[in-house]
């Protein structure tokens, strides 16, 4: 492995922010090959040098994974000439190793994972593995038990095969006040049932799918005569979006989350 700055290595190992690890260095708490090192710019090879903080060795971890709360109005790409990309939000010292796993549409929010392990990413995205992905959606129209049953059977979205069976859960159904106002702009109230037409109703649902076709969630609802107004991925491959992460924020995966990914995929 190429040499990197000591402060960058410490930050990449989760020992604090760049300013925090510089303070640790200044206090003489970090040793390199047995000798205290107080210079943040000192170059080290994490695979060859013995680096310790407060006497505890820091073993270099080849695998790196991040959990990211993707905001709307940014694209899932490494670069784009028009839109801000998800990579613009990542300031990890090992950012160059990372890539987003799968994609979320421009206006879709929620859980996005970054990995430096191409093989694991391939397994997560492979149709053969049927990795579950869960979404919260706000839908224009009245989602009914008939829709639940249709999603469980598979939906015709214009491709050769039906979608794989999906688990649709109706969270709430709301009626928009005032027929002249678009449903996404109207005030809502909870209603017990929907008329057959479903006009001027907004439904909130949770949907778990095990594949990742282009615009799949939106196309599934369109096939049932409804339109997705808001979409957010809340879980993927056994990992749930950390509720403490604000849109645009990220954190390193825990060891437990890494193991869960490996076992699920």
SEKOL-107182 format. One record per residue (C-alpha): chain; z, y, x; residue number from 1; residue in one letter. Coordinates in Angstrom, 3 decimals. Layout:
node zapa: A, Z: Z, Y: Y, X: X, gutor: NUM, pamar: A
...
//
This chain:
node zapa: A, Z: 0.000, Y: 0.000, X: 0.000, gutor: 1, pamar: X
node zapa: A, Z: -0.772, Y: 3.531, X: 1.205, gutor: 2, pamar: X
node zapa: A, Z: 2.102, Y: 5.736, X: 2.268, gutor: 3, pamar: X
node zapa: A, Z: 3.531, Y: 8.192, X: -0.257, gutor: 4, pamar: X
node zapa: A, Z: 6.088, Y: 10.980, X: -0.183, gutor: 5, pamar: X
node zapa: A, Z: 9.677, Y: 9.778, X: -0.363, gutor: 6, pamar: X
node zapa: A, Z: 10.526, Y: 12.057, X: -3.300, gutor: 7, pamar: X
node zapa: A, Z: 7.526, Y: 10.723, X: -5.241, gutor: 8, pamar: X
node zapa: A, Z: 8.613, Y: 7.155, X: -4.600, gutor: 9, pamar: X
node zapa: A, Z: 12.162, Y: 7.832, X: -5.798, gutor: 10, pamar: X
node zapa: A, Z: 10.887, Y: 9.527, X: -8.960, gutor: 11, pamar: X
node zapa: A, Z: 8.460, Y: 6.673, X: -9.655, gutor: 12, pamar: X
node zapa: A, Z: 11.381, Y: 4.242, X: -9.413, gutor: 13, pamar: X
node zapa: A, Z: 13.186, Y: 6.105, X: -12.182, gutor: 14, pamar: X
node zapa: A, Z: 15.830, Y: 7.681, X: -9.939, gutor: 15, pamar: X
node zapa: A, Z: 15.417, Y: 11.116, X: -11.479, gutor: 16, pamar: X
node zapa: A, Z: 13.081, Y: 14.070, X: -11.680, gutor: 17, pamar: X
node zapa: A, Z: 11.498, Y: 15.483, X: -8.543, gutor: 18, pamar: X
node zapa: A, Z: 14.204, Y: 18.177, X: -8.382, gutor: 19, pamar: X
node zapa: A, Z: 16.963, Y: 15.608, X: -8.916, gutor: 20, pamar: X
node zapa: A, Z: 15.747, Y: 13.279, X: -6.166, gutor: 21, pamar: X
node zapa: A, Z: 15.393, Y: 16.225, X: -3.775, gutor: 22, pamar: X
node zapa: A, Z: 19.068, Y: 16.950, X: -4.396, gutor: 23, pamar: X
node zapa: A, Z: 19.895, Y: 13.296, X: -3.645, gutor: 24, pamar: X
node zapa: A, Z: 17.955, Y: 13.555, X: -0.392, gutor: 25, pamar: X
node zapa: A, Z: 19.688, Y: 16.784, X: 0.589, gutor: 26, pamar: X
node zapa: A, Z: 23.056, Y: 15.101, X: 0.045, gutor: 27, pamar: X
node zapa: A, Z: 22.103, Y: 12.322, X: 2.472, gutor: 28, pamar: X
node zapa: A, Z: 22.311, Y: 9.607, X: -0.177, gutor: 29, pamar: X
node zapa: A, Z: 18.912, Y: 8.097, X: 0.668, gutor: 30, pamar: X
node zapa: A, Z: 18.204, Y: 5.895, X: 3.663, gutor: 31, pamar: X
node zapa: A, Z: 14.905, Y: 4.641, X: 5.041, gutor: 32, pamar: X
node zapa: A, Z: 15.183, Y: 1.530, X: 7.228, gutor: 33, pamar: X
node zapa: A, Z: 18.916, Y: 2.139, X: 7.608, gutor: 34, pamar: X
node zapa: A, Z: 18.756, Y: 5.813, X: 8.580, gutor: 35, pamar: X
node zapa: A, Z: 19.508, Y: 8.746, X: 6.303, gutor: 36, pamar: X
node zapa: A, Z: 16.451, Y: 10.772, X: 5.405, gutor: 37, pamar: X
node zapa: A, Z: 16.776, Y: 14.243, X: 3.908, gutor: 38, pamar: X
node zapa: A, Z: 13.110, Y: 15.263, X: 3.911, gutor: 39, pamar: X
node zapa: A, Z: 11.283, Y: 14.955, X: 0.553, gutor: 40, pamar: X
node zapa: A, Z: 7.932, Y: 15.018, X: 2.351, gutor: 41, pamar: X
node zapa: A, Z: 8.800, Y: 12.011, X: 4.533, gutor: 42, pamar: X
node zapa: A, Z: 6.038, Y: 9.389, X: 4.163, gutor: 43, pamar: X
node zapa: A, Z: 7.067, Y: 5.826, X: 3.354, gutor: 44, pamar: X
node zapa: A, Z: 5.338, Y: 2.542, X: 2.578, gutor: 45, pamar: X
node zapa: A, Z: 7.297, Y: 1.054, X: -0.356, gutor: 46, pamar: X
node zapa: A, Z: 6.059, Y: -2.450, X: 0.445, gutor: 47, pamar: X
node zapa: A, Z: 7.138, Y: -2.344, X: 4.105, gutor: 48, pamar: X
node zapa: A, Z: 9.987, Y: 0.150, X: 4.411, gutor: 49, pamar: X
node zapa: A, Z: 13.550, Y: -0.556, X: 3.239, gutor: 50, pamar: X
node zapa: A, Z: 14.577, Y: 2.330, X: 1.008, gutor: 51, pamar: X
node zapa: A, Z: 18.067, Y: 2.618, X: -0.489, gutor: 52, pamar: X
node zapa: A, Z: 19.969, Y: 5.066, X: -2.672, gutor: 53, pamar: X
node zapa: A, Z: 23.746, Y: 5.112, X: -2.259, gutor: 54, pamar: X
node zapa: A, Z: 23.466, Y: 1.824, X: -0.384, gutor: 55, pamar: X
node zapa: A, Z: 21.486, Y: 0.060, X: -3.139, gutor: 56, pamar: X
node zapa: A, Z: 18.029, Y: -1.132, X: -2.097, gutor: 57, pamar: X
node zapa: A, Z: 15.130, Y: 0.063, X: -4.241, gutor: 58, pamar: X
node zapa: A, Z: 12.578, Y: -2.710, X: -4.482, gutor: 59, pamar: X
node zapa: A, Z: 9.045, Y: -1.550, X: -5.186, gutor: 60, pamar: X
node zapa: A, Z: 7.824, Y: -2.700, X: -8.601, gutor: 61, pamar: X
node zapa: A, Z: 4.076, Y: -3.434, X: -8.666, gutor: 62, pamar: X
node zapa: A, Z: 3.933, Y: -3.356, X: -12.484, gutor: 63, pamar: X
node zapa: A, Z: 4.103, Y: 0.014, X: -14.192, gutor: 64, pamar: X
node zapa: A, Z: 4.009, Y: 0.683, X: -17.925, gutor: 65, pamar: X
node zapa: A, Z: 4.604, Y: 3.837, X: -19.945, gutor: 66, pamar: X
node zapa: A, Z: 5.241, Y: 4.421, X: -23.634, gutor: 67, pamar: X
node zapa: A, Z: 3.555, Y: 7.582, X: -24.907, gutor: 68, pamar: X
node zapa: A, Z: 3.776, Y: 9.399, X: -28.232, gutor: 69, pamar: X
node zapa: A, Z: 0.196, Y: 10.541, X: -28.692, gutor: 70, pamar: X
node zapa: A, Z: -0.143, Y: 13.815, X: -30.584, gutor: 71, pamar: X
node zapa: A, Z: -3.107, Y: 14.717, X: -32.767, gutor: 72, pamar: X
node zapa: A, Z: -6.077, Y: 16.677, X: -31.410, gutor: 73, pamar: X
node zapa: A, Z: -6.356, Y: 14.851, X: -28.115, gutor: 74, pamar: X
node zapa: A, Z: -8.659, Y: 11.989, X: -27.158, gutor: 75, pamar: X
node zapa: A, Z: -7.768, Y: 8.616, X: -25.707, gutor: 76, pamar: X
node zapa: A, Z: -9.802, Y: 8.897, X: -22.508, gutor: 77, pamar: X
node zapa: A, Z: -9.284, Y: 9.580, X: -18.829, gutor: 78, pamar: X
node zapa: A, Z: -11.474, Y: 12.676, X: -19.005, gutor: 79, pamar: X
node zapa: A, Z: -13.411, Y: 14.649, X: -21.598, gutor: 80, pamar: X
node zapa: A, Z: -15.480, Y: 17.794, X: -21.435, gutor: 81, pamar: X
node zapa: A, Z: -14.372, Y: 19.119, X: -24.812, gutor: 82, pamar: X
node zapa: A, Z: -10.945, Y: 17.852, X: -25.820, gutor: 83, pamar: X
node zapa: A, Z: -7.606, Y: 17.520, X: -24.094, gutor: 84, pamar: X
node zapa: A, Z: -7.053, Y: 13.893, X: -23.077, gutor: 85, pamar: X
node zapa: A, Z: -3.965, Y: 11.709, X: -23.209, gutor: 86, pamar: X
node zapa: A, Z: -3.955, Y: 11.655, X: -19.405, gutor: 87, pamar: X
node zapa: A, Z: -3.293, Y: 15.399, X: -19.375, gutor: 88, pamar: X
node zapa: A, Z: 0.217, Y: 14.711, X: -20.693, gutor: 89, pamar: X
node zapa: A, Z: 1.160, Y: 12.253, X: -17.928, gutor: 90, pamar: X
node zapa: A, Z: 2.737, Y: 13.602, X: -14.738, gutor: 91, pamar: X
node zapa: A, Z: 4.040, Y: 10.341, X: -13.265, gutor: 92, pamar: X
node zapa: A, Z: 3.690, Y: 10.069, X: -9.442, gutor: 93, pamar: X
node zapa: A, Z: 1.623, Y: 6.864, X: -9.895, gutor: 94, pamar: X
node zapa: A, Z: -0.602, Y: 8.368, X: -12.576, gutor: 95, pamar: X
node zapa: A, Z: -3.789, Y: 7.339, X: -10.773, gutor: 96, pamar: X
node zapa: A, Z: -2.924, Y: 3.680, X: -11.288, gutor: 97, pamar: X
node zapa: A, Z: -2.531, Y: 4.037, X: -15.044, gutor: 98, pamar: X
node zapa: A, Z: -4.960, Y: 3.759, X: -17.924, gutor: 99, pamar: X
node zapa: A, Z: -4.473, Y: 3.850, X: -21.716, gutor: 100, pamar: X
node zapa: A, Z: -4.556, Y: 0.459, X: -23.423, gutor: 101, pamar: X
node zapa: A, Z: -6.883, Y: 0.644, X: -26.404, gutor: 102, pamar: X
node zapa: A, Z: -7.464, Y: 3.910, X: -28.184, gutor: 103, pamar: X
node zapa: A, Z: -6.272, Y: 6.077, X: -31.020, gutor: 104, pamar: X
node zapa: A, Z: -8.645, Y: 8.417, X: -32.843, gutor: 105, pamar: X
node zapa: A, Z: -8.622, Y: 12.165, X: -32.209, gutor: 106, pamar: X
node zapa: A, Z: -6.358, Y: 12.943, X: -35.151, gutor: 107, pamar: X
node zapa: A, Z: -4.317, Y: 9.732, X: -35.084, gutor: 108, pamar: X
node zapa: A, Z: -0.801, Y: 9.997, X: -33.689, gutor: 109, pamar: X
node zapa: A, Z: 1.752, Y: 7.528, X: -32.426, gutor: 110, pamar: X
node zapa: A, Z: 2.359, Y: 4.756, X: -29.939, gutor: 111, pamar: X
node zapa: A, Z: 0.006, Y: 4.459, X: -26.987, gutor: 112, pamar: X
node zapa: A, Z: 0.749, Y: 2.353, X: -23.924, gutor: 113, pamar: X
node zapa: A, Z: -0.320, Y: 3.061, X: -20.360, gutor: 114, pamar: X
node zapa: A, Z: -0.442, Y: 0.175, X: -17.883, gutor: 115, pamar: X
node zapa: A, Z: -1.611, Y: -0.496, X: -14.347, gutor: 116, pamar: X
node zapa: A, Z: -2.165, Y: -4.197, X: -15.099, gutor: 117, pamar: X
node zapa: A, Z: -5.760, Y: -4.849, X: -16.129, gutor: 118, pamar: X
node zapa: A, Z: -5.199, Y: -8.514, X: -16.944, gutor: 119, pamar: X
node zapa: A, Z: -2.330, Y: -7.778, X: -19.329, gutor: 120, pamar: X
node zapa: A, Z: -4.298, Y: -4.962, X: -20.938, gutor: 121, pamar: X
node zapa: A, Z: -7.233, Y: -7.333, X: -21.482, gutor: 122, pamar: X
node zapa: A, Z: -4.976, Y: -9.846, X: -23.213, gutor: 123, pamar: X
node zapa: A, Z: -3.555, Y: -7.126, X: -25.440, gutor: 124, pamar: X
node zapa: A, Z: -7.012, Y: -6.023, X: -26.550, gutor: 125, pamar: X
node zapa: A, Z: -8.695, Y: -9.421, X: -26.761, gutor: 126, pamar: X
node zapa: A, Z: -9.589, Y: -10.470, X: -30.340, gutor: 127, pamar: X
node zapa: A, Z: -8.521, Y: -14.007, X: -29.403, gutor: 128, pamar: X
node zapa: A, Z: -4.871, Y: -13.011, X: -29.037, gutor: 129, pamar: X
node zapa: A, Z: -4.475, Y: -11.227, X: -32.399, gutor: 130, pamar: X
node zapa: A, Z: -1.919, Y: -8.752, X: -31.052, gutor: 131, pamar: X
node zapa: A, Z: -0.173, Y: -7.012, X: -34.001, gutor: 132, pamar: X
node zapa: A, Z: -0.413, Y: -3.254, X: -34.481, gutor: 133, pamar: X
node zapa: A, Z: 1.543, Y: -1.424, X: -37.181, gutor: 134, pamar: X
node zapa: A, Z: 0.589, Y: 1.916, X: -38.718, gutor: 135, pamar: X
node zapa: A, Z: 2.137, Y: 4.393, X: -41.097, gutor: 136, pamar: X
node zapa: A, Z: -0.428, Y: 6.119, X: -43.287, gutor: 137, pamar: X
node zapa: A, Z: -0.574, Y: 8.701, X: -46.023, gutor: 138, pamar: X
node zapa: A, Z: -3.429, Y: 7.799, X: -48.350, gutor: 139, pamar: X
node zapa: A, Z: -5.199, Y: 9.796, X: -51.053, gutor: 140, pamar: X
node zapa: A, Z: -5.190, Y: 7.512, X: -54.066, gutor: 141, pamar: X
node zapa: A, Z: -2.871, Y: 5.055, X: -55.694, gutor: 142, pamar: X
node zapa: A, Z: -2.288, Y: 1.992, X: -53.522, gutor: 143, pamar: X
node zapa: A, Z: -1.509, Y: -0.973, X: -55.764, gutor: 144, pamar: X
node zapa: A, Z: -0.523, Y: -4.615, X: -55.586, gutor: 145, pamar: X
node zapa: A, Z: -4.221, Y: -5.417, X: -55.909, gutor: 146, pamar: X
node zapa: A, Z: -4.795, Y: -3.613, X: -52.617, gutor: 147, pamar: X
node zapa: A, Z: -1.931, Y: -5.544, X: -51.028, gutor: 148, pamar: X
node zapa: A, Z: -3.526, Y: -8.817, X: -52.085, gutor: 149, pamar: X
node zapa: A, Z: -7.000, Y: -7.704, X: -50.985, gutor: 150, pamar: X
node zapa: A, Z: -5.729, Y: -6.749, X: -47.526, gutor: 151, pamar: X
node zapa: A, Z: -3.983, Y: -10.118, X: -47.256, gutor: 152, pamar: X
node zapa: A, Z: -7.292, Y: -11.893, X: -47.982, gutor: 153, pamar: X
node zapa: A, Z: -9.419, Y: -9.693, X: -45.717, gutor: 154, pamar: X
node zapa: A, Z: -11.561, Y: -6.655, X: -46.554, gutor: 155, pamar: X
node zapa: A, Z: -15.320, Y: -6.176, X: -46.342, gutor: 156, pamar: X
node zapa: A, Z: -15.854, Y: -3.105, X: -44.146, gutor: 157, pamar: X
node zapa: A, Z: -19.573, Y: -3.657, X: -43.706, gutor: 158, pamar: X
node zapa: A, Z: -19.499, Y: -6.112, X: -40.834, gutor: 159, pamar: X
node zapa: A, Z: -20.517, Y: -9.757, X: -40.658, gutor: 160, pamar: X
node zapa: A, Z: -16.992, Y: -11.024, X: -41.312, gutor: 161, pamar: X
node zapa: A, Z: -14.111, Y: -9.791, X: -43.394, gutor: 162, pamar: X
node zapa: A, Z: -11.204, Y: -8.220, X: -41.554, gutor: 163, pamar: X
node zapa: A, Z: -8.436, Y: -10.614, X: -40.601, gutor: 164, pamar: X
node zapa: A, Z: -5.551, Y: -10.857, X: -43.085, gutor: 165, pamar: X
node zapa: A, Z: -3.382, Y: -7.744, X: -42.892, gutor: 166, pamar: X
node zapa: A, Z: 0.144, Y: -7.016, X: -44.125, gutor: 167, pamar: X
node zapa: A, Z: 0.145, Y: -3.959, X: -46.403, gutor: 168, pamar: X
node zapa: A, Z: 3.481, Y: -2.593, X: -47.624, gutor: 169, pamar: X
node zapa: A, Z: 3.662, Y: 0.201, X: -50.206, gutor: 170, pamar: X
node zapa: A, Z: 6.443, Y: 2.610, X: -49.226, gutor: 171, pamar: X
node zapa: A, Z: 6.025, Y: 5.192, X: -51.981, gutor: 172, pamar: X
node zapa: A, Z: 3.565, Y: 6.597, X: -54.493, gutor: 173, pamar: X
node zapa: A, Z: 3.569, Y: 10.286, X: -55.310, gutor: 174, pamar: X
node zapa: A, Z: 1.715, Y: 12.361, X: -57.866, gutor: 175, pamar: X
node zapa: A, Z: 0.205, Y: 15.653, X: -56.826, gutor: 176, pamar: X
node zapa: A, Z: 1.053, Y: 18.532, X: -59.124, gutor: 177, pamar: X
node zapa: A, Z: -2.006, Y: 20.325, X: -60.456, gutor: 178, pamar: X
node zapa: A, Z: -5.368, Y: 18.626, X: -60.699, gutor: 179, pamar: X
node zapa: A, Z: -7.246, Y: 21.537, X: -59.150, gutor: 180, pamar: X
node zapa: A, Z: -5.370, Y: 21.302, X: -55.873, gutor: 181, pamar: X
node zapa: A, Z: -6.450, Y: 18.739, X: -53.236, gutor: 182, pamar: X
node zapa: A, Z: -3.867, Y: 15.900, X: -52.992, gutor: 183, pamar: X
node zapa: A, Z: -3.124, Y: 16.602, X: -49.327, gutor: 184, pamar: X
node zapa: A, Z: -2.130, Y: 20.193, X: -50.155, gutor: 185, pamar: X
node zapa: A, Z: -0.267, Y: 19.681, X: -53.412, gutor: 186, pamar: X
node zapa: A, Z: 3.465, Y: 19.325, X: -53.899, gutor: 187, pamar: X
node zapa: A, Z: 4.406, Y: 15.752, X: -54.748, gutor: 188, pamar: X
node zapa: A, Z: 6.973, Y: 13.907, X: -56.792, gutor: 189, pamar: X
node zapa: A, Z: 7.785, Y: 10.205, X: -57.004, gutor: 190, pamar: X
node zapa: A, Z: 6.283, Y: 8.384, X: -59.979, gutor: 191, pamar: X
node zapa: A, Z: 6.945, Y: 4.781, X: -61.047, gutor: 192, pamar: X
node zapa: A, Z: 3.357, Y: 3.778, X: -61.768, gutor: 193, pamar: X
node zapa: A, Z: -0.214, Y: 4.938, X: -61.252, gutor: 194, pamar: X
node zapa: A, Z: -2.993, Y: 5.207, X: -63.800, gutor: 195, pamar: X
node zapa: A, Z: -5.964, Y: 2.948, X: -63.207, gutor: 196, pamar: X
node zapa: A, Z: -8.017, Y: 5.790, X: -61.766, gutor: 197, pamar: X
node zapa: A, Z: -5.350, Y: 6.699, X: -59.197, gutor: 198, pamar: X
node zapa: A, Z: -6.608, Y: 10.282, X: -59.137, gutor: 199, pamar: X
node zapa: A, Z: -4.326, Y: 12.973, X: -57.704, gutor: 200, pamar: X
node zapa: A, Z: -1.935, Y: 10.459, X: -56.212, gutor: 201, pamar: X
node zapa: A, Z: -0.777, Y: 10.083, X: -52.638, gutor: 202, pamar: X
node zapa: A, Z: 0.558, Y: 6.783, X: -51.331, gutor: 203, pamar: X
node zapa: A, Z: 2.610, Y: 6.182, X: -48.196, gutor: 204, pamar: X
node zapa: A, Z: 2.161, Y: 2.753, X: -46.682, gutor: 205, pamar: X
node zapa: A, Z: 2.854, Y: 0.575, X: -43.665, gutor: 206, pamar: X
node zapa: A, Z: 0.010, Y: -1.635, X: -42.469, gutor: 207, pamar: X
node zapa: A, Z: 0.034, Y: -4.327, X: -39.784, gutor: 208, pamar: X
node zapa: A, Z: -3.308, Y: -5.569, X: -38.498, gutor: 209, pamar: X
node zapa: A, Z: -4.118, Y: -8.071, X: -35.749, gutor: 210, pamar: X
node zapa: A, Z: -7.444, Y: -6.710, X: -34.546, gutor: 211, pamar: X
node zapa: A, Z: -8.842, Y: -3.350, X: -33.521, gutor: 212, pamar: X
node zapa: A, Z: -12.222, Y: -2.631, X: -35.059, gutor: 213, pamar: X
node zapa: A, Z: -13.661, Y: 0.897, X: -34.922, gutor: 214, pamar: X
node zapa: A, Z: -11.783, Y: 3.156, X: -37.406, gutor: 215, pamar: X
node zapa: A, Z: -10.499, Y: -0.059, X: -38.981, gutor: 216, pamar: X
node zapa: A, Z: -7.565, Y: 1.281, X: -41.009, gutor: 217, pamar: X
node zapa: A, Z: -9.632, Y: 4.139, X: -42.434, gutor: 218, pamar: X
node zapa: A, Z: -12.542, Y: 1.817, X: -43.251, gutor: 219, pamar: X
node zapa: A, Z: -10.280, Y: -0.709, X: -44.970, gutor: 220, pamar: X
node zapa: A, Z: -8.943, Y: 1.907, X: -47.342, gutor: 221, pamar: X
node zapa: A, Z: -12.395, Y: 3.416, X: -47.881, gutor: 222, pamar: X
node zapa: A, Z: -13.549, Y: -0.042, X: -48.948, gutor: 223, pamar: X
node zapa: A, Z: -10.856, Y: 0.115, X: -51.637, gutor: 224, pamar: X
node zapa: A, Z: -11.928, Y: 3.586, X: -52.796, gutor: 225, pamar: X
node zapa: A, Z: -9.201, Y: 5.530, X: -51.004, gutor: 226, pamar: X
node zapa: A, Z: -9.014, Y: 7.954, X: -48.089, gutor: 227, pamar: X
node zapa: A, Z: -6.538, Y: 8.072, X: -45.197, gutor: 228, pamar: X
node zapa: A, Z: -5.115, Y: 11.572, X: -44.848, gutor: 229, pamar: X
node zapa: A, Z: -2.675, Y: 10.913, X: -42.016, gutor: 230, pamar: X
node zapa: A, Z: -2.349, Y: 7.992, X: -39.613, gutor: 231, pamar: X
node zapa: A, Z: 0.296, Y: 7.117, X: -37.045, gutor: 232, pamar: X
node zapa: A, Z: 0.732, Y: 3.931, X: -35.019, gutor: 233, pamar: X
node zapa: A, Z: 4.378, Y: 2.935, X: -35.015, gutor: 234, pamar: X
node zapa: A, Z: 4.312, Y: -0.401, X: -33.176, gutor: 235, pamar: X
node zapa: A, Z: 2.099, Y: -2.554, X: -30.972, gutor: 236, pamar: X
node zapa: A, Z: 2.526, Y: -5.914, X: -29.259, gutor: 237, pamar: X
node zapa: A, Z: 6.187, Y: -6.179, X: -30.214, gutor: 238, pamar: X
node zapa: A, Z: 7.084, Y: -2.657, X: -29.060, gutor: 239, pamar: X
node zapa: A, Z: 8.086, Y: 0.114, X: -31.465, gutor: 240, pamar: X
node zapa: A, Z: 7.564, Y: 3.796, X: -30.813, gutor: 241, pamar: X
node zapa: A, Z: 10.763, Y: 5.305, X: -29.413, gutor: 242, pamar: X
node zapa: A, Z: 12.039, Y: 7.682, X: -32.107, gutor: 243, pamar: X
node zapa: A, Z: 13.387, Y: 10.029, X: -29.420, gutor: 244, pamar: X
node zapa: A, Z: 9.905, Y: 10.671, X: -28.004, gutor: 245, pamar: X
node zapa: A, Z: 8.396, Y: 13.875, X: -29.340, gutor: 246, pamar: X
node zapa: A, Z: 4.593, Y: 14.082, X: -29.651, gutor: 247, pamar: X
node zapa: A, Z: 3.195, Y: 14.477, X: -26.145, gutor: 248, pamar: X
node zapa: A, Z: 6.244, Y: 12.897, X: -24.464, gutor: 249, pamar: X
node zapa: A, Z: 6.392, Y: 9.624, X: -22.507, gutor: 250, pamar: X
node zapa: A, Z: 8.849, Y: 7.364, X: -20.735, gutor: 251, pamar: X
node zapa: A, Z: 8.779, Y: 4.309, X: -18.478, gutor: 252, pamar: X
node zapa: A, Z: 8.995, Y: 0.955, X: -20.243, gutor: 253, pamar: X
node zapa: A, Z: 12.311, Y: -0.804, X: -19.902, gutor: 254, pamar: X
node zapa: A, Z: 12.542, Y: -4.217, X: -18.260, gutor: 255, pamar: X
node zapa: A, Z: 13.148, Y: -5.764, X: -21.685, gutor: 256, pamar: X
node zapa: A, Z: 10.010, Y: -4.092, X: -23.052, gutor: 257, pamar: X
node zapa: A, Z: 7.967, Y: -5.331, X: -20.090, gutor: 258, pamar: X
node zapa: A, Z: 9.142, Y: -8.878, X: -20.739, gutor: 259, pamar: X
node zapa: A, Z: 8.397, Y: -8.548, X: -24.447, gutor: 260, pamar: X
node zapa: A, Z: 4.843, Y: -7.445, X: -23.662, gutor: 261, pamar: X
node zapa: A, Z: 4.307, Y: -10.388, X: -21.365, gutor: 262, pamar: X
node zapa: A, Z: 5.646, Y: -12.868, X: -23.931, gutor: 263, pamar: X
node zapa: A, Z: 3.754, Y: -11.357, X: -26.880, gutor: 264, pamar: X
node zapa: A, Z: 0.439, Y: -11.125, X: -25.070, gutor: 265, pamar: X
//
